[in-house]
Amino acid sequence: MAENSVLVQSILLATPDKSVCKQLATVLSQAGLGLVVTHNGEEAYRLAMDSKEIRIMVLDTDLPGLNGYEVTSRIRKEGNPGIVIILLAWFSIESLEMALAVECNEYIAKPLVAKELFEIILKWLKASAPEYKNI
C-alpha cells in the first residue's frame, strides 16, 4: 500500500529498499515536497497512470512484479510524459541501454546517496514546473 505524504504529492518512489525511502522522504520533506512510496511495480504503474499529481517517478530496476524498466515502458506506451528516473541495480552498458530504450529521462546507479538523488529530482522539477523554480 502506498504511503501518502500530507505535502504536495509530486514524486513517486518505487523501490524495495526501505532505507532509500526513509532517507529520501526526510530530504524531500525538508524541502516541502511530498512523496508517494510503493515497494512493487504493479502499484507503481497504477499510481503513475492514475495520479495527476505525480510529476516525477523514481523507479527501481529491482522492483518485484514489474521492474522499473517494465513500468517505464508501459507508461510510455500509454502516453504518460512524466519524468522518469531509473534506479539501476548497478551500472553497466547493458543496464544503461535498457534504461534509454524505455525512454527514461535520467538514471542513477546504486548504491546511491539520497542527497544525490534529491539534486536530480530538483533539477527535473525546476525544469518541468514553474512553481518549483525557487526551491
Steps between C-alpha positions, in 0.01 A plus 500: 500500500631848416591735780363845412666813631292793622710726277459548125529153353720566201755217523448125478773281644473130415771289659520198726781678691332648807816683613502699174133584558567626849804709400329655198178571692700695758683710240183569299291597801769749605458659155120501534449229240280196533570140421286203406675172577436150376708186513364316193480561129130438446406768752761736354340460159150559640610809694687641201196462277229600749651801675498843340718624788810296424758691298805283555530122529807336650482134399734227623608225262475255794126544558303180552233430243559756229855635517586865438570441131162329453311773687669769291432316175132457585441859608675630188281276280198653677628850418607603850754782450612515865864521597646154567822444690613138496689359801743250353595200713852559375648697214577311183475583131216246471297655785559849359386389154187343650420820692538712189300253288194545725535879476599591852609859552790421730660213685708456812681189619486350847630526756373853503508792733160658574647849457623409151158366401337809654716727281394307188133523600534873565663554161206335325236670715646841426518421128145367476294715736522877550367475856815313605756748360576652843557181699 
